[in-house]
């Protein structure tokens, strides 16, 4: 007997929690008892190219001792449907919506007795992402996910008769790295996510790393889509600094990821004091060392990191602008950061880009800024390649998120950690 139930994932406020009711499926019985309902969680991982659902965990720990030898990739079928959370205008496009069966590569039991269905996933593989890109908005949005679980063969138990689950209830989306960042809203209304390190008193005050996202992760206007989610799900920029490796290098660091209400580069001078307000509040409220505050940003955020060090020359211990915008991408109008402003930056600066970046041309932006910022360092890659997969040339933030840039044997995270204001 095969049974299947779907449940639509709804974004609840800014938290993106899954809520709703499961539809009843065909009633099946476990050993002649009452129909059995099981909830399931979508397990996600933020890859370098964006977040994907990589497995599904069925909450089967209360069903008795399941024989793992009886579980195969064919025991269950997983269907996934992903749609935009906001209307898409006629003639517009959203990339990464899908409606398909996910390939189950393995079925196993975790240490709690839950069944985990491993799903095929890889960089660039369609059909598993959690974000969609709306072309006209230039924005990522978190997709509404509807997963349908179908049981194809009974579950074998060590004690008791085989079991067929009568209904499946979709619960939330779990990504431990993302979930480690708490939700906040500043006094001025700017949303941000915050990772807090171990609070052992012996470590004293900790560094603060400010991650400024790219253009695709800001709010989508005029839709008023302001989710405080995509900043951590679109790439590993902020997450990289919260990994155990980075935390060891920085001896524990706070990581804050503000989300703009539009593009940083549309109104940088207005955004600068709003970011400064968040930093000031964290220094006051948390155990932040004011002499070890670092700013890192990619693309739009790369511009904003330059704007921040230009506006607040004595605030940061170091700055890492990645494929940052200096000249208007249209080629018309005044520069976003003038030559005089670049020449006056005193903050230690390490710029990163790839020579094949066809979104933000390296020569007129990163290389130009390096030529003018006194004492600045620069890493120029030929292509963006990680684990054998070649990404678009604009995505050089992948290297910083992996601590790859190095000069004279010193990698970029170690260089940052040594810098003091």
Residue pairs with C-beta under 8 A, 6 or more apart in sequence:
1 26
1 28
1 151
1 164
2 150
2 151
2 152
3 25
3 26
3 28
3 150
3 151
3 164
3 165
3 166
3 167
4 25
4 77
4 79
4 148
4 149
4 150
4 151
4 168
5 22
5 23
5 24
5 25
5 148
5 149
5 167
5 168
5 169
6 23
6 146
6 147
6 148
6 170
7 20
7 21
7 22
7 23
7 146
7 168
7 169
7 170
8 20
8 144
8 146
9 18
9 20
9 42
9 144
9 145
9 146
9 147
9 170
9 173
10 18
10 19
10 20
10 144
11 17
11 85
11 142
11 144
11 227
12 18
12 19
14 183
14 191
14 226
14 227
14 228
14 229
15 183
16 142
16 173
16 227
16 229
17 172
18 170
18 171
18 172
18 173
20 170
22 37
22 167
22 168
22 169
22 170
23 167
24 167
25 166
25 167
25 168
26 166
27 35
27 166
28 35
28 36
28 164
28 165
28 166
29 35
29 36
29 164
29 166
30 36
30 63
30 160
30 161
30 163
30 164
30 165
31 160
31 161
31 163
32 161
35 166
35 167
36 63
36 163
36 164
36 165
36 166
36 167
37 165
37 166
37 167
37 168
37 169
38 58
38 59
38 60
38 63
38 165
38 167
38 168
38 169
39 58
39 59
39 168
39 169
39 170
39 171
40 56
40 57
40 58
40 59
40 147
40 149
40 168
40 169
40 170
40 171
41 56
41 57
41 59
41 171
41 172
41 173
41 174
42 53
42 56
42 145
42 147
42 170
42 172
42 173
42 174
43 53
43 54
43 55
43 56
43 57
43 116
43 174
43 175
44 51
44 52
44 53
44 54
44 130
44 173
44 174
44 175
44 178
44 233
45 51
45 52
45 54
45 121
45 175
45 177
46 175
46 177
46 178
46 232
46 233
46 235
46 236
46 239
47 121
47 123
47 236
48 123
48 235
48 236
48 386
48 389
48 391
48 395
48 398
48 401
48 402
49 123
49 124
49 235
49 389
49 391
49 395
50 129
50 130
50 131
50 140
50 233
50 234
50 235
51 129
51 130
51 131
51 175
51 178
51 233
51 234
52 121
52 125
52 128
52 129
52 130
53 80
53 102
53 119
53 121
53 128
53 129
53 130
53 145
53 147
53 173
54 118
54 119
54 121
54 128
55 116
55 117
55 118
55 119
56 78
56 116
56 117
56 119
56 147
56 149
57 110
57 114
57 115
57 116
57 117
57 174
58 76
58 114
58 115
58 116
58 117
58 149
58 165
58 168
59 114
59 171
60 66
60 113
60 114
60 115
60 155
61 112
61 113
61 114
63 113
63 155
63 157
63 163
64 157
64 158
64 159
64 160
64 163
65 113
65 157
65 158
65 159
66 109
66 113
66 115
66 155
66 156
66 157
66 158
67 156
67 157
67 158
68 108
68 109
69 156
70 155
70 156
71 107
71 108
71 109
71 115
71 155
72 107
72 153
73 104
73 105
73 106
73 107
74 104
74 152
74 153
75 107
75 151
75 152
75 153
75 155
76 104
76 107
76 115
76 117
76 149
76 150
76 151
76 152
77 101
77 104
77 149
77 150
77 152
78 101
78 102
78 104
78 117
78 119
78 147
78 148
78 149
78 150
79 100
79 101
79 102
79 147
79 148
79 150
80 98
80 99
80 100
80 101
80 102
80 127
80 128
80 145
80 146
80 147
80 148
81 98
81 99
81 145
81 146
81 147
81 148
82 96
82 97
82 98
82 99
82 129
82 130
82 132
82 143
82 144
82 145
82 146
83 97
83 143
83 144
83 146
84 94
84 97
84 132
84 134
84 141
84 143
84 144
85 141
85 142
85 143
85 144
85 225
86 134
86 141
86 220
86 223
86 225
88 94
88 134
89 136
92 134
92 135
92 136
93 134
93 135
93 136
94 132
94 133
94 134
94 135
94 141
95 132
95 133
95 135
96 126
96 129
96 131
96 132
96 133
96 143
97 132
97 143
98 126
98 127
98 129
100 127
102 119
102 120
102 127
102 128
103 119
103 120
104 117
104 118
104 119
104 120
105 118
105 119
105 120
106 117
106 118
107 115
107 116
107 117
107 118
108 115
108 116
108 118
109 115
109 116
110 116
115 155
119 128
120 128
121 128
122 389
123 387
123 389
123 391
124 389
129 143
130 142
130 143
130 145
130 173
130 233
131 140
131 141
131 142
131 143
131 230
131 233
131 234
132 140
132 141
132 143
133 139
133 140
133 141
133 216
134 140
134 141
134 220
137 220
137 221
137 223
138 215
138 216
138 263
139 216
139 217
139 218
139 219
139 220
139 225
139 230
140 216
140 217
140 230
140 233
140 234
141 220
141 225
141 227
141 230
142 227
142 229
142 230
142 233
145 173
146 170
147 170
148 168
149 168
151 164
151 165
154 162
154 163
154 164
155 162
155 163
155 164
155 165
156 162
157 163
175 233
177 232
177 239
177 242
177 243
178 232
178 233
178 239
180 195
180 242
181 193
181 194
181 195
181 232
181 238
181 242
181 255
181 257
182 193
182 194
182 195
182 196
183 191
183 193
183 228
184 191
184 192
184 193
184 194
185 191
185 192
186 192
186 258
186 274
186 277
186 278
186 281
187 277
187 281
188 274
188 277
189 261
190 258
190 259
190 260
190 261
190 274
190 275
190 277
190 278
191 226
191 228
191 258
191 259
192 228
192 256
192 257
192 258
192 259
192 278
193 228
193 231
193 232
193 238
193 256
193 257
193 259
194 254
194 255
194 256
194 257
194 282
195 238
195 241
195 242
195 254
195 255
195 256
196 254
196 286
197 203
197 206
197 247
197 252
197 253
197 254
198 252
199 287
200 252
203 251
203 252
204 287
204 289
205 287
205 288
205 289
205 292
206 250
206 251
206 252
206 253
206 254
206 286
206 287
206 288
206 289
206 292
207 250
207 251
207 252
207 253
207 254
207 288
207 289
207 292
207 293
207 294
207 317
207 417
208 253
208 254
208 255
208 256
208 279
208 282
208 283
208 288
208 289
208 292
208 293
208 294
209 241
209 250
209 253
209 254
209 255
209 256
209 294
209 295
209 296
209 416
210 256
210 258
210 275
210 279
210 293
210 294
210 295
210 296
210 308
211 231
211 237
211 238
211 241
211 255
211 256
211 257
211 296
211 297
211 301
212 257
212 258
212 264
212 275
212 295
212 296
212 297
212 298
212 300
212 301
212 302
212 304
212 305
212 308
213 230
213 231
213 234
213 237
213 238
213 257
213 259
213 260
213 297
213 298
213 300
213 301
214 234
214 235
214 237
214 298
214 299
214 300
214 301
214 397
215 263
215 264
215 265
215 299
215 300
216 230
216 234
217 230
217 231
217 234
217 259
218 259
218 260
218 261
218 262
218 263
218 264
218 300
219 225
219 226
219 259
219 260
219 261
219 262
220 226
221 261
221 262
226 259
226 261
227 259
228 259
230 259
231 238
231 257
231 258
231 259
232 238
232 239
232 257
235 298
235 395
235 397
235 398
235 401
236 398
236 401
236 402
237 257
237 296
237 298
237 397
237 400
237 401
238 255
238 257
239 401
240 246
240 400
240 401
240 402
240 403
241 250
241 253
241 255
241 296
241 413
242 255
245 403
246 253
246 403
246 413
247 253
249 403
249 413
249 414
249 417
250 413
250 416
250 417
251 417
254 282
254 286
254 288
256 278
256 279
256 282
258 274
258 275
258 278
260 271
260 300
263 300
264 271
264 297
264 300
264 301
264 303
264 304
264 307
265 300
265 303
265 304
265 325
265 336
268 303
268 304
268 307
268 336
269 307
269 311
271 304
271 307
272 304
272 307
272 308
272 311
272 312
275 304
275 308
276 308
276 311
276 312
276 315
279 293
279 315
282 288
283 290
283 293
290 421
291 317
291 420
291 421
292 317
292 419
292 420
292 421
293 315
293 316
293 317
293 421
294 316
294 317
294 318
294 319
294 320
294 416
294 419
295 305
295 308
295 309
295 316
295 318
295 319
295 320
296 305
296 319
296 320
296 322
296 400
297 303
297 304
297 305
297 320
297 321
297 322
297 324
298 322
298 323
298 324
298 396
298 397
298 400
299 322
299 323
299 324
299 325
299 359
299 360
299 394
299 397
300 325
301 322
301 324
302 321
302 322
302 323
302 324
302 325
302 360
302 366
303 321
303 324
303 325
303 326
303 336
303 337
305 319
305 320
305 321
305 324
306 319
306 321
306 324
306 326
306 337
306 342
306 345
306 369
307 336
307 337
308 315
308 316
308 319
309 315
309 316
309 319
309 345
309 346
309 347
309 349
310 337
310 341
310 342
310 344
310 345
313 344
313 345
313 346
313 347
314 346
314 421
315 347
315 421
316 347
316 421
317 347
317 348
317 416
317 419
317 420
317 421
318 347
318 348
318 349
318 350
318 415
318 416
318 419
319 345
319 347
319 348
319 349
319 350
320 349
320 350
320 351
320 352
320 400
320 412
320 416
321 349
321 351
321 352
321 366
321 369
322 351
322 352
322 353
322 396
322 397
322 400
323 352
323 353
323 354
323 357
323 359
323 360
323 362
323 365
323 366
323 394
323 396
323 397
324 351
324 360
324 365
324 366
324 369
325 336
325 360
325 365
326 335
326 336
326 337
326 342
326 364
326 365
326 366
326 368
326 369
327 335
327 336
327 364
327 365
327 368
328 334
328 335
328 336
329 359
329 360
337 369
339 372
342 368
342 369
342 372
342 373
343 372
343 373
343 374
345 373
345 374
345 376
346 374
348 375
348 376
348 419
349 373
349 375
349 376
349 377
350 376
350 377
350 378
350 379
350 405
350 412
350 415
350 416
351 366
351 369
351 370
351 373
351 376
351 377
351 378
351 379
352 366
352 378
352 379
352 381
352 396
352 397
352 399
352 400
352 405
352 412
353 360
353 362
353 365
353 366
353 367
353 378
353 379
353 380
353 381
353 396
354 362
354 380
354 381
354 382
354 383
354 384
354 393
354 394
354 395
354 396
355 362
355 380
355 381
355 382
355 383
355 393
356 382
356 383
356 384
356 393
357 393
357 394
357 396
358 392
358 393
358 394
359 392
359 393
359 394
360 366
360 394
362 380
366 378
366 380
367 378
367 380
369 376
370 376
370 377
370 378
377 407
377 415
379 399
379 405
379 406
379 407
379 412
381 396
381 399
383 390
383 393
384 390
384 391
384 392
384 393
384 394
384 395
384 396
384 398
384 399
385 391
386 398
386 399
386 402
391 398
399 405
400 412
403 411
403 412
403 413
404 411
404 412
405 411
405 412
406 412
407 415
